[in-house]
Every structure is written in C-alpha cells, then in structure tokens.
Amino acid sequence: MALTPSLIALWHPRKPKQRATFVALILLACLTTYIFVANSASLSQSALRRSDAVHDQLALALETIQNARLADVSNKHSAKKAHHHVKLPSAKLNAAQELAAVTSFLASLPQNIIPHTVDPALPIDPQLVLDFDTRGPRAQDEINAMVEDVWLRNPVFLYSKVYSPPSREIKSILSQLYLRPESTIIDVDLREDVEILTPILKRLTGFSDLPLLIIGGKPIGSIEQVEALHKTGELQKMMTEAGALINGSKKKKNRK
C-alpha cells in the first residue's frame, strides 16, 4: 500500500513546531494507553480478589451450617441412644395387686399359664402377667385400673379343685344364686401350672388349701366360713356390693 504525500508529511513534519506537537501527541497516546491497561489490570486483580473473598466467605458459611447440622444429628442420636439404654425399674406389686394381676392373666385366656421358671416364693414379674409396660411414669395408675377392672369383670371368682368335696360344695352354692355375671371358676388341679399357681395363691392370700373364693378382690376363708356367710345372707350381700346380681341369670332365662 503506497503512502500518500499527506501521510508522509504527517509522519515527517518539516516545521519544528509541528514536529514537537506530533511527538507530544504520540507520547500522550502512549501514556493514555498505558494508564488504561494498568487500570484495567488493577481492576481485574481487585475484582478477582473480591471474588476470592466472597468465595471464601460462602465456603466458610456452608462449612458452619454443615457442622451445625452434623452436631444436631449427633446430639439427637446420642440422646436417643441414651434413652434406649436407660431402663426404668418395673413397678412393684403388693399382694393384692399381684393377686389381681395373676387372676386377670388367667381369666383373660384359658391357655395362659404361669411359666415353670417362676419362683412361687418370690413376687412375680409384672411383665409376665400384665399387658402393659410397668416401667412407664403412669404404671401405678394403670395397675390400679387393672385391679379395679378385673374384679369388676369377675366379682365372684373361685379357685377350686375338681376332685374336692369342699370345692363341689361351693360350686353348688354359687349355682343356686344364679349370679350375673356368672362366677368365674378355675380348676387349678387340672392346669399345667398347678405346681406354680398353688403356692403363689397360698403366698398371696395366706390360705394353705383350695378352694379359694374371692369376692370383689377379697379372699374368703374356709368352706365352713363360706357356708356360715351363706346362711346369714352376708355372702349374698358381699356379692351384691361387689357388682354381682343375685338371681340375675335366672330372671334373664325366664324372659327368654
């Protein structure tokens, strides 16, 4: 490409004043370019530093959140684990409560038996005969409700022997009263757990032999005492107070 005379004249001014002006313009252009490049580099480095700082702050924030979540999960797991391993002691039953618990257990299902591993001389483990956790904070309230319920459902309860004249005598008395609800009768000598159940009843009631008549949760004495109470009418009164209706089943049959 050929240079025109005007361009040649521009690059090679003839007058000294023009040459000085031209050089000044060149220097000004170079200086301006340098300042622009320098400022651009400075701005880029500043922006990069700000970006790195923001990135570091975000990373620190994320790490803090993650650590907080991990600590919260760890604390919950530790609390759950500690709760799982802490076992509250089982509630203890007194003699009346144990008698009610055993009676409720045996009356609820015919196949329920006392395990042969149970020591009849010692208080029975409530967890063996009760269907609720006796280690909870409301265990005593539930035990009291159980005692009330079992005697409400079974106001007249008889632990008897099949081959026993006294047992047959008491069964005859009960049948003549036409109770409603009917008396609940368990023939202990026919059960698999007879060797365990018999001494348990003796320990809980103080009576050494069967039959054992229980009215409203209160054990009655020997056959002689039962017969005496029956003759005076006191036995019927006790049954009525316990919730049994005398001649109730007889009236119901007549209505049918």
FIDRENBA-586935 format. One record per residue (C-alpha): chain; residue number from 1; x negated, y, z negated; residue in three letters. Coordinates in nm, 4 decimals. Example, Ala and Ser with C-alpha at 12.3 -4.5 7.8 and 13.67 -1.06 7.14 Angstrom:
BEGIN
SITE   chain   resi         px         py         pz   resn
SITE       A      1    -1.2300    -0.4500    -0.7800    ALA
SITE       A      2    -1.3670    -0.1060    -0.7140    SER
! end
This chain:
BEGIN
SITE   chain   resi         px         py         pz   resn
SITE       A      1     0.0000     0.0000     0.0000    MET
SITE       A      2    -0.1606     0.3365     0.1071    ALA
SITE       A      3    -0.1780     0.6283    -0.1349    LEU
SITE       A      4    -0.0187     0.9473    -0.0176    THR
SITE       A      5    -0.2106     1.2704    -0.0411    PRO
SITE       A      6     0.0161     1.3963    -0.3171    SER
SITE       A      7    -0.0597     1.0920    -0.5379    LEU
SITE       A      8    -0.4286     1.1234    -0.4678    ILE
SITE       A      9    -0.4066     1.4853    -0.5601    ALA
SITE       A     10    -0.2276     1.3901    -0.8824    LEU
SITE       A     11    -0.4942     1.1386    -0.9808    TRP
SITE       A     12    -0.7716     1.3683    -0.8749    HIS
SITE       A     13    -0.6638     1.7239    -0.9539    PRO
SITE       A     14    -0.9009     1.9803    -0.8245    ARG
SITE       A     15    -0.8471     2.2557    -1.0765    LYS
SITE       A     16    -0.9979     2.2167    -1.4247    PRO
SITE       A     17    -0.6782     2.3313    -1.5947    LYS
SITE       A     18    -0.4779     2.0744    -1.4105    GLN
SITE       A     19    -0.7302     1.8044    -1.4984    ARG
SITE       A     20    -0.7073     1.8910    -1.8680    ALA
SITE       A     21    -0.3273     1.8809    -1.8577    THR
SITE       A     22    -0.3356     1.5458    -1.6833    PHE
SITE       A     23    -0.5740     1.3957    -1.9374    VAL
SITE       A     24    -0.3596     1.5280    -2.2213    ALA
SITE       A     25    -0.0517     1.3645    -2.0718    LEU
SITE       A     26    -0.2376     1.0347    -2.0372    ILE
SITE       A     27    -0.3545     1.0492    -2.3974    LEU
SITE       A     28    -0.0035     1.1408    -2.5162    LEU
SITE       A     29     0.1433     0.8464    -2.3264    ALA
SITE       A     30    -0.1148     0.6098    -2.4728    CYS
SITE       A     31    -0.0573     0.7405    -2.8228    LEU
SITE       A     32     0.3186     0.7113    -2.7861    THR
SITE       A     33     0.2870     0.3557    -2.6601    THR
SITE       A     34     0.0551     0.2634    -2.9486    TYR
SITE       A     35     0.2879     0.4155    -3.2099    ILE
SITE       A     36     0.5872     0.2316    -3.0602    PHE
SITE       A     37     0.4050    -0.1013    -3.0546    VAL
SITE       A     38     0.2677    -0.0524    -3.4058    ALA
SITE       A     39     0.6082     0.0441    -3.5445    ASN
SITE       A     40     0.7721    -0.2489    -3.3695    SER
SITE       A     41     0.5212    -0.4909    -3.5211    ALA
SITE       A     42     0.5650    -0.3326    -3.8633    SER
SITE       A     43     0.9419    -0.3519    -3.8365    LEU
SITE       A     44     0.9235    -0.7142    -3.7241    SER
SITE       A     45     0.6992    -0.8069    -4.0165    GLN
SITE       A     46     0.9252    -0.6172    -4.2578    SER
SITE       A     47     1.2339    -0.7901    -4.1209    ALA
SITE       A     48     1.0563    -1.1236    -4.1394    LEU
SITE       A     49     0.9579    -1.0577    -4.4988    ARG
SITE       A     50     1.3168    -0.9594    -4.5837    ARG
SITE       A     51     1.4439    -1.2740    -4.4098    SER
SITE       A     52     1.1991    -1.4891    -4.6048    ASP
SITE       A     53     1.3037    -1.3207    -4.9295    ALA
SITE       A     54     1.6735    -1.3806    -4.8567    VAL
SITE       A     55     1.5993    -1.7416    -4.7664    HIS
SITE       A     56     1.4080    -1.7907    -5.0910    ASP
SITE       A     57     1.6950    -1.6387    -5.2922    GLN
SITE       A     58     1.9512    -1.8642    -5.1207    LEU
SITE       A     59     1.7360    -2.1707    -5.1810    ALA
SITE       A     60     1.6970    -2.0774    -5.5469    LEU
SITE       A     61     2.0728    -2.0237    -5.5828    ALA
SITE       A     62     2.1510    -2.3574    -5.4193    LEU
SITE       A     63     1.8978    -2.5328    -5.6402    GLU
SITE       A     64     2.0507    -2.3722    -5.9508    THR
SITE       A     65     2.4033    -2.4813    -5.8500    ILE
SITE       A     66     2.2847    -2.8341    -5.7740    GLN
SITE       A     67     2.1033    -2.8597    -6.1068    ASN
SITE       A     68     2.4127    -2.7339    -6.2901    ALA
SITE       A     69     2.6315    -2.9951    -6.1185    ARG
SITE       A     70     2.3839    -3.2717    -6.1949    LEU
SITE       A     71     2.3703    -3.1652    -6.5593    ALA
SITE       A     72     2.7505    -3.1568    -6.5809    ASP
SITE       A     73     2.7805    -3.5057    -6.4290    VAL
SITE       A     74     2.5100    -3.6341    -6.6607    SER
SITE       A     75     2.6819    -3.4867    -6.9672    ASN
SITE       A     76     3.0178    -3.6373    -6.8685    LYS
SITE       A     77     2.8576    -3.9749    -6.8069    HIS
SITE       A     78     2.6774    -3.9615    -7.1409    SER
SITE       A     79     2.9962    -3.8633    -7.3229    ALA
SITE       A     80     3.1933    -4.1398    -7.1514    LYS
SITE       A     81     2.9212    -4.3925    -7.2274    LYS
SITE       A     82     2.9042    -4.2853    -7.5900    ALA
SITE       A     83     3.2835    -4.3057    -7.6188    HIS
SITE       A     84     3.2781    -4.6502    -7.4603    HIS
SITE       A     85     3.0233    -4.7855    -7.7057    HIS
SITE       A     86     3.1786    -4.6347    -8.0183    VAL
SITE       A     87     3.4295    -4.8831    -8.1534    LYS
SITE       A     88     3.6618    -4.7720    -8.4289    LEU
SITE       A     89     3.7268    -5.0244    -8.7056    PRO
SITE       A     90     4.0514    -5.2170    -8.6821    SER
SITE       A     91     4.3272    -5.1172    -8.9217    ALA
SITE       A     92     4.3614    -5.3410    -9.2251    LYS
SITE       A     93     4.6917    -5.5074    -9.3076    LEU
SITE       A     94     4.8243    -5.5559    -9.6565    ASN
SITE       A     95     5.0024    -5.8805    -9.7443    ALA
SITE       A     96     5.3492    -5.7545    -9.6482    ALA
SITE       A     97     5.2245    -5.6159    -9.3168    GLN
SITE       A     98     5.0316    -5.9337    -9.2385    GLU
SITE       A     99     5.3389    -6.1466    -9.3121    LEU
SITE       A    100     5.5441    -5.9279    -9.0766    ALA
SITE       A    101     5.2732    -5.9405    -8.8079    ALA
SITE       A    102     5.2446    -6.3198    -8.8199    VAL
SITE       A    103     5.6240    -6.3579    -8.8227    THR
SITE       A    104     5.6661    -6.1208    -8.5288    SER
SITE       A    105     5.3963    -6.3063    -8.3342    PHE
SITE       A    106     5.5541    -6.6483    -8.3915    LEU
SITE       A    107     5.9119    -6.5339    -8.3312    ALA
SITE       A    108     5.8392    -6.3475    -8.0072    SER
SITE       A    109     5.7393    -6.6562    -7.8063    LEU
SITE       A    110     5.7749    -7.0250    -7.9009    PRO
SITE       A    111     5.4341    -7.1062    -7.7511    GLN
SITE       A    112     5.2496    -6.8546    -7.9679    ASN
SITE       A    113     5.0230    -7.0349    -8.2134    ILE
SITE       A    114     4.7628    -6.9267    -8.4670    ILE
SITE       A    115     4.4163    -7.0206    -8.3293    PRO
SITE       A    116     4.2441    -7.3079    -8.5105    HIS
SITE       A    117     3.9370    -7.0836    -8.5545    THR
SITE       A    118     4.1256    -6.8618    -8.8014    VAL
SITE       A    119     4.0287    -6.8998    -9.1669    ASP
SITE       A    120     4.3650    -6.9045    -9.3531    PRO
SITE       A    121     4.1959    -6.7922    -9.6737    ALA
SITE       A    122     4.0981    -6.4590    -9.5150    LEU
SITE       A    123     4.3139    -6.1740    -9.3784    PRO
SITE       A    124     4.3950    -6.2440    -9.0163    ILE
SITE       A    125     4.2548    -6.0215    -8.7426    ASP
SITE       A    126     4.5426    -5.7884    -8.6428    PRO
SITE       A    127     4.4348    -5.8083    -8.2784    GLN
SITE       A    128     4.5269    -6.1781    -8.2744    LEU
SITE       A    129     4.8915    -6.1254    -8.3659    VAL
SITE       A    130     4.9749    -5.7704    -8.2571    LEU
SITE       A    131     5.0296    -5.6489    -7.9027    ASP
SITE       A    132     4.8820    -5.3012    -7.9552    PHE
SITE       A    133     4.5375    -5.1640    -8.0351    ASP
SITE       A    134     4.4970    -5.1368    -8.4123    THR
SITE       A    135     4.1846    -4.9213    -8.3745    ARG
SITE       A    136     4.3648    -4.6118    -8.2488    GLY
SITE       A    137     4.4404    -4.2975    -8.4501    PRO
SITE       A    138     4.8094    -4.3913    -8.4724    ARG
SITE       A    139     4.7537    -4.7547    -8.5641    ALA
SITE       A    140     4.9142    -4.7288    -8.9077    GLN
SITE       A    141     5.2266    -4.5669    -8.7639    ASP
SITE       A    142     5.2566    -4.8460    -8.5077    GLU
SITE       A    143     5.2052    -5.1088    -8.7782    ILE
SITE       A    144     5.4814    -4.9571    -8.9908    ASN
SITE       A    145     5.7111    -4.9513    -8.6866    ALA
SITE       A    146     5.6282    -5.3161    -8.6181    MET
SITE       A    147     5.7162    -5.4174    -8.9768    VAL
SITE       A    148     6.0499    -5.2383    -8.9562    GLU
SITE       A    149     6.1281    -5.3834    -8.6134    ASP
SITE       A    150     6.0541    -5.7486    -8.6922    VAL
SITE       A    151     6.2833    -5.7575    -8.9965    TRP
SITE       A    152     6.5493    -5.5603    -8.8118    LEU
SITE       A    153     6.5481    -5.8225    -8.5363    ARG
SITE       A    154     6.5158    -6.1115    -8.7811    ASN
SITE       A    155     6.6913    -6.0040    -9.1038    PRO
SITE       A    156     6.7140    -6.3679    -9.2177    VAL
SITE       A    157     6.4068    -6.5776    -9.1434    PHE
SITE       A    158     6.3327    -6.9324    -9.2567    LEU
SITE       A    159     6.0026    -7.1162    -9.2504    TYR
SITE       A    160     6.1103    -7.4760    -9.3026    SER
SITE       A    161     6.0222    -7.8419    -9.2619    LYS
SITE       A    162     6.2275    -8.0822    -9.0539    VAL
SITE       A    163     6.1791    -8.3723    -9.2933    TYR
SITE       A    164     6.2531    -8.1847    -9.6138    SER
SITE       A    165     6.5770    -8.2066    -9.8206    PRO
SITE       A    166     6.5378    -7.8501    -9.9563    PRO
SITE       A    167     6.4953    -7.7206    -9.6015    SER
SITE       A    168     6.8071    -7.9021    -9.4872    ARG
SITE       A    169     6.9994    -7.7585    -9.7819    GLU
SITE       A    170     6.9055    -7.4001    -9.6980    ILE
SITE       A    171     6.9860    -7.4572    -9.3300    LYS
SITE       A    172     7.3310    -7.5794    -9.4359    SER
SITE       A    173     7.3914    -7.2668    -9.6449    ILE
SITE       A    174     7.2876    -7.0425    -9.3566    LEU
SITE       A    175     7.5070    -7.2227    -9.1069    SER
SITE       A    176     7.8120    -7.1742    -9.3334    GLN
SITE       A    177     7.7609    -6.7967    -9.3393    LEU
SITE       A    178     7.7936    -6.7550    -8.9585    TYR
SITE       A    179     7.5327    -6.4810    -8.9553    LEU
SITE       A    180     7.4912    -6.2311    -8.6764    ARG
SITE       A    181     7.2205    -6.2079    -8.5693    PRO
SITE       A    182     7.1712    -6.5746    -8.6399    GLU
SITE       A    183     6.8959    -6.6707    -8.8802    SER
SITE       A    184     6.5592    -6.7376    -8.7193    THR
SITE       A    185     6.4159    -7.0754    -8.8155    ILE
SITE       A    186     6.0656    -7.2111    -8.7549    ILE
SITE       A    187     5.9927    -7.5725    -8.8452    ASP
SITE       A    188     5.6320    -7.5418    -8.9493    VAL
SITE       A    189     5.5625    -7.9151    -8.9757    ASP
SITE       A    190     5.6290    -7.9600    -8.6020    LEU
SITE       A    191     5.3800    -7.6943    -8.4939    ARG
SITE       A    192     5.0252    -7.7396    -8.3664    GLU
SITE       A    193     4.9017    -7.4754    -8.6104    ASP
SITE       A    194     5.0653    -7.6295    -8.9184    VAL
SITE       A    195     4.7292    -7.6697    -9.0945    GLU
SITE       A    196     4.6555    -7.2973    -9.0479    ILE
SITE       A    197     5.0029    -7.1493    -9.0864    LEU
SITE       A    198     5.0970    -7.3288    -9.4103    THR
SITE       A    199     4.8072    -7.1910    -9.6210    PRO
SITE       A    200     4.8495    -6.8469    -9.4612    ILE
SITE       A    201     5.2112    -6.8317    -9.5801    LEU
SITE       A    202     5.1036    -6.9512    -9.9253    LYS
SITE       A    203     4.8362    -6.6793    -9.9465    ARG
SITE       A    204     5.0751    -6.4051    -9.8342    LEU
SITE       A    205     5.3819    -6.4977   -10.0431    THR
SITE       A    206     5.2473    -6.6898   -10.3418    GLY
SITE       A    207     5.4848    -6.9810   -10.2769    PHE
SITE       A    208     5.2998    -7.3111   -10.2581    SER
SITE       A    209     5.5523    -7.5095   -10.0582    ASP
SITE       A    210     5.8171    -7.4782    -9.7908    LEU
SITE       A    211     6.0982    -7.3950    -9.7247    PRO
SITE       A    212     6.0372    -7.0210    -9.7407    LEU
SITE       A    213     6.3413    -6.7984    -9.6950    LEU
SITE       A    214     6.2700    -6.4324    -9.6089    ILE
SITE       A    215     6.5487    -6.1733    -9.6204    ILE
SITE       A    216     6.4696    -5.8255    -9.4935    GLY
SITE       A    217     6.0992    -5.8981    -9.5297    GLY
SITE       A    218     6.1333    -6.0106    -9.8916    LYS
SITE       A    219     6.0454    -6.3761    -9.9657    PRO
SITE       A    220     6.2992    -6.5625   -10.1794    ILE
SITE       A    221     6.1890    -6.8306   -10.4271    GLY
SITE       A    222     6.2646    -7.1988   -10.4576    SER
SITE       A    223     6.5740    -7.3848   -10.3392    ILE
SITE       A    224     6.7157    -7.3526   -10.6915    GLU
SITE       A    225     6.6899    -6.9729   -10.6737    GLN
SITE       A    226     6.8472    -6.9652   -10.3276    VAL
SITE       A    227     7.1390    -7.1788   -10.4449    GLU
SITE       A    228     7.1875    -6.9638   -10.7555    ALA
SITE       A    229     7.1905    -6.6422   -10.5482    LEU
SITE       A    230     7.4328    -6.8001   -10.3054    HIS
SITE       A    231     7.6784    -6.8968   -10.5835    LYS
SITE       A    232     7.6793    -6.5450   -10.7321    THR
SITE       A    233     7.7181    -6.3797   -10.3932    GLY
SITE       A    234     7.3886    -6.1950   -10.4373    GLU
SITE       A    235     7.2369    -6.3817   -10.1417    LEU
SITE       A    236     7.5103    -6.2589    -9.9082    GLN
SITE       A    237     7.4656    -5.9047   -10.0388    LYS
SITE       A    238     7.0929    -5.9167    -9.9702    MET
SITE       A    239     7.1575    -6.0397    -9.6172    MET
SITE       A    240     7.4103    -5.7630    -9.5526    THR
SITE       A    241     7.1680    -5.4989    -9.6788    GLU
SITE       A    242     6.9005    -5.6421    -9.4508    ALA
SITE       A    243     7.1266    -5.5918    -9.1487    GLY
SITE       A    244     7.2901    -5.9326    -9.1050    ALA
SITE       A    245     7.6664    -5.9581    -9.0662    LEU
SITE       A    246     7.8388    -6.2331    -9.2666    ILE
SITE       A    247     8.0895    -6.4318    -9.0554    ASN
SITE       A    248     7.9850    -6.2194    -8.7612    GLY
SITE       A    249     7.9223    -6.5056    -8.5214    SER
SITE       A    250     8.2427    -6.6823    -8.6340    LYS
SITE       A    251     8.4594    -6.3790    -8.5536    LYS
SITE       A    252     8.2851    -6.3456    -8.2185    LYS
SITE       A    253     8.3616    -6.7086    -8.1340    LYS
SITE       A    254     8.7285    -6.6641    -8.2312    ASN
SITE       A    255     8.7592    -6.3642    -7.9981    ARG
SITE       A    256     8.6327    -6.5768    -7.7134    LYS
! end
